[in-house]
Amino acid sequence: MEKQLSPDHSEALLTTLKNRFEKNMNRHKGIDWNKVLAKLEGNPEKLWSLDEMEVSGGEPDVVGYDQKTNEYIFFDCSPETPKDRRSFCYDHEALEARKANKPENSAMNQAAEMGIELLTEEQYLKLQQLGNFDLKTSSWLRTPADVRKLGGAIFGDRRFGRVFIYHNGADSYYAARGFRGALRV
């Protein structure tokens, strides 16, 4: 599958991203849209990944800039975990371990197919400083190897005015749990 958008599709996505960028300046203080745009125009495969985030309900937006790598950082900023990325177990190993009632996919598989990564716990906490996310849903987070080795996976949500990071069996899945992605451009 070619991971490049048509010129019309690219233009439409860039307009959507610019409008979201301008509407949510608190997420990216001091970042110039024209510099972000230049990076996006020079990375068609990253633009394809952003489109995957967009069409699955993620509402990606710029949340930072890494001076060391000269990359802009995008997170899914939808109020709830992206609607078309829910009801997945954590990873391929968990998916294969399920004997009955297998979900359609795993969060890690889907993220890899989209060219993005699951948010880490640290990234999720940063996202939650930018607004109130996952008030009714929860999001799988990239799980430390020692936790995953024991069969678990972590997720986050916001309840009662607080952000919670918790655990579940990696093979579990729920209609209200999905995943949020990060992309560096």
C-alpha positions as CSV (number, residue, x, y, z in Angstrom):
1,M,0.0,0.0,0.0
2,E,1.4,3.4,-1.0
3,K,1.7,5.7,2.0
4,Q,1.2,8.9,0.2
5,L,-1.9,11.1,-0.1
6,S,-3.2,12.7,-3.3
7,P,-2.4,16.4,-3.7
8,D,-6.1,17.3,-3.0
9,H,-6.3,15.0,0.0
10,S,-3.0,16.5,1.3
11,E,-4.3,20.0,0.9
12,A,-7.5,19.2,2.7
13,L,-5.7,17.6,5.6
14,L,-3.2,20.4,5.9
15,T,-6.2,22.9,6.1
16,T,-7.7,20.8,8.9
17,L,-4.4,20.6,10.8
18,K,-3.8,24.4,10.4
19,N,-7.3,25.2,11.6
20,R,-6.9,23.0,14.7
21,F,-3.4,24.4,15.3
22,E,-4.8,28.0,15.3
23,K,-7.8,27.1,17.4
24,N,-5.7,25.5,20.1
25,M,-2.6,27.7,20.5
26,N,-2.2,26.7,24.2
27,R,-1.0,23.3,23.1
28,H,2.0,24.7,21.2
29,K,3.1,28.1,22.5
30,G,6.0,29.6,20.5
31,I,5.6,27.2,17.6
32,D,5.2,28.7,14.1
33,W,2.7,27.0,11.8
34,N,4.7,27.8,8.7
35,K,7.7,25.8,10.0
36,V,5.4,22.9,10.9
37,L,3.9,23.1,7.4
38,A,7.4,23.0,5.7
39,K,8.2,19.8,7.7
40,L,4.9,18.2,6.7
41,E,5.3,19.1,3.0
42,G,8.7,17.5,3.1
43,N,7.5,14.3,4.7
44,P,4.6,12.8,2.7
45,E,4.7,9.5,4.6
46,K,4.3,11.4,7.9
47,L,1.4,13.3,6.4
48,W,-0.1,9.9,5.5
49,S,0.2,8.8,9.2
50,L,-1.4,12.0,10.3
51,D,-4.3,11.3,8.0
52,E,-4.6,7.8,9.5
53,M,-4.8,9.5,12.9
54,E,-7.4,12.0,11.6
55,V,-9.7,9.6,9.9
56,S,-9.8,7.3,12.9
57,G,-11.0,10.1,15.1
58,G,-7.7,11.2,16.7
59,E,-7.7,14.9,15.9
60,P,-3.9,15.2,15.8
61,D,-2.3,18.4,16.9
62,V,1.2,19.7,17.5
63,V,2.1,19.5,21.2
64,G,5.8,20.2,21.2
65,Y,9.1,20.6,19.4
66,D,12.3,18.6,20.0
67,Q,15.3,20.9,19.4
68,K,17.8,18.0,19.5
69,T,16.1,16.2,16.6
70,N,14.5,19.2,14.9
71,E,11.1,17.4,15.0
72,Y,7.6,18.6,15.8
73,I,5.6,16.2,18.0
74,F,1.9,15.4,17.3
75,F,-0.4,13.7,19.7
76,D,-4.0,12.6,19.2
77,C,-6.0,15.4,21.0
78,S,-9.5,14.1,20.6
79,P,-11.6,14.7,23.8
80,E,-12.1,10.9,24.1
81,T,-9.9,8.1,22.9
82,P,-10.2,7.9,19.1
83,K,-13.5,6.3,18.2
84,D,-12.2,4.0,15.4
85,R,-9.4,2.7,17.6
86,R,-11.3,1.1,20.4
87,S,-12.0,-2.5,21.5
88,F,-8.5,-3.6,20.9
89,C,-6.3,-5.7,23.2
90,Y,-2.8,-4.4,23.9
91,D,-0.4,-6.2,21.5
92,H,-0.1,-9.0,19.0
93,E,1.1,-11.5,21.7
94,A,-2.1,-10.8,23.7
95,L,-4.2,-11.0,20.5
96,E,-2.8,-14.4,19.7
97,A,-3.2,-15.6,23.3
98,R,-7.0,-15.1,23.2
99,K,-8.7,-18.3,22.5
100,A,-12.3,-16.9,22.3
101,N,-13.9,-13.6,21.5
102,K,-10.7,-12.2,19.9
103,P,-10.8,-8.4,19.2
104,E,-10.3,-7.2,15.6
105,N,-6.8,-6.1,16.3
106,S,-4.4,-5.0,18.9
107,A,-3.4,-1.4,19.8
108,M,0.3,-2.0,19.0
109,N,-0.5,-3.7,15.7
110,Q,-2.8,-0.9,14.6
111,A,-0.4,1.8,15.6
112,A,2.4,0.2,13.6
113,E,0.1,-0.1,10.6
114,M,-0.6,3.7,10.9
115,G,3.1,4.6,11.3
116,I,2.6,6.0,14.8
117,E,3.5,5.0,18.4
118,L,1.3,4.6,21.5
119,L,1.7,7.4,24.0
120,T,4.0,6.6,26.9
121,E,2.9,7.3,30.4
122,E,5.0,10.5,30.5
123,Q,3.5,11.7,27.2
124,Y,-0.1,10.9,28.4
125,L,0.5,13.0,31.5
126,K,1.8,15.8,29.3
127,L,-1.3,15.6,27.2
128,Q,-3.5,15.8,30.3
129,Q,-1.8,19.1,31.2
130,L,-3.1,20.5,27.9
131,G,-6.8,19.8,28.7
132,N,-9.2,17.2,30.0
133,F,-9.0,14.1,28.0
134,D,-10.6,10.6,28.4
135,L,-13.3,11.6,30.8
136,K,-15.5,8.7,29.6
137,T,-13.0,6.5,27.9
138,S,-9.5,5.2,28.5
139,S,-6.3,4.8,26.4
140,W,-3.8,2.0,26.3
141,L,-0.3,3.3,26.9
142,R,3.1,2.0,25.8
143,T,3.8,-0.5,28.6
144,P,7.2,-1.0,30.3
145,A,8.8,-4.3,29.4
146,D,8.8,-5.6,33.0
147,V,5.0,-5.1,33.3
148,R,4.3,-6.6,29.9
149,K,6.6,-9.6,30.6
150,L,4.2,-10.4,33.5
151,G,1.1,-10.3,31.2
152,G,0.0,-6.8,32.0
153,A,-0.4,-3.5,30.2
154,I,-1.1,0.0,31.4
155,F,-3.8,2.5,30.4
156,G,-4.8,6.0,31.5
157,D,-7.9,8.0,31.9
158,R,-9.2,11.1,33.8
159,R,-11.8,10.6,36.5
160,F,-12.9,12.7,39.5
161,G,-10.7,15.6,38.3
162,R,-7.5,13.4,38.4
163,V,-5.5,11.5,35.9
164,F,-5.1,7.8,36.7
165,I,-2.6,5.3,35.3
166,Y,-3.7,1.7,35.9
167,H,-3.2,-1.8,34.6
168,N,-5.1,-4.7,33.0
169,G,-4.3,-8.0,31.4
170,A,-2.8,-7.2,28.0
171,D,-5.4,-9.5,26.4
172,S,-8.4,-7.6,27.8
173,Y,-10.4,-5.2,25.6
174,Y,-13.3,-2.8,26.2
175,A,-15.6,-0.8,24.0
176,A,-14.4,2.4,25.8
177,R,-10.7,1.7,25.7
178,G,-8.6,2.6,22.7
179,F,-5.2,4.2,22.1
180,R,-3.7,7.5,21.4
181,G,-0.8,8.0,19.2
182,A,2.3,10.1,18.9
183,L,4.1,11.1,15.7
184,R,7.4,13.0,15.2
185,V,7.8,15.0,12.0
